[in-house]
Amino acid sequence: MRLAAACLAALALATPPALAQQAPAAAPPQFATTKVTDNVYVFRMMGHQAMFVVTPEGVIATDPVGFVNKKGGEIFLAEIRKITQAPVKYVVYSHHHYDHIAGGKPFKDAGATFVAHRNAQKQLAALKNPEIVLPDQVVDERSTIELGGTRLDLVYVGRNHSDNTLVIHLPKEKIIFTVDWIPIQAVQFRDLPDGFLPDWFEGFDRVLAMDWERMIPGHPGPGGRLGTKDDVRAAKQYMTDVSDAAKQLAAEGKCLNDEAMNAVKLPKYEGWGAYAMFLPRNVERFCEYWGRGY
Ligand SMILES: [Zn+2]
């Protein structure tokens, strides 16, 4: 074994530089811009998505997605510049989590006004992360941006995956952009960190009551697809099923029993993203709620 290892090491040293530096043939591009309608686009950076809206009077961008790639904001702005030279007037944060909103500096330097929910501003002002541009304007229940013939309603539907998530609604285009709390055919992230039960369920009903047809999510759906109201209904049903399973465990006094929580299976959702990885953590979160009231 030692000899084999030594031989491999020698072989590695002997590898000609040209061969060593060869990149894998089919490396997927790290970012992409997709057109949804004449004026609405999606910018994707390594599994994170932001919407931007182009009007003759300026651009409204959303999350700068400069966390998975430090240059995310810069690249995002360059992608917008390939489409229009109109000024970026606004950057609207979906919610305050760094993985979506870090990297806004290039937009700030270009003169954009940053908008977020009031609770996001409060959290960000306390956290003082140097990668985050603080909001200039805040939204409470609802606010509207009208620019160059396009209208965006910024709507707060209550606490869910954070206490400051906005639904950005384009009534004419019947599109919404909202992030992280309505996964498309995927289970919820880990133990729903920063999440609020039971308020989350009310948010599903409020977003279903709005007039829209397509949802741009913060993480792409299967095959990169956008979401529909059926996806919202399915996400709500999944949370309901997890909640019911955990409620049953709580009634049996098994909510501190890892084995019992790990044994919960919901075969209906087996094909969903992160099912095996996160279902037990999702169950644990609801077990805390039903078993101990938090
Ligand atoms: Zn988040």
Residues whose N, C-alpha, C, O or C-beta is under 5 A from the ligand:
A	BS01	ZN	H97 D180
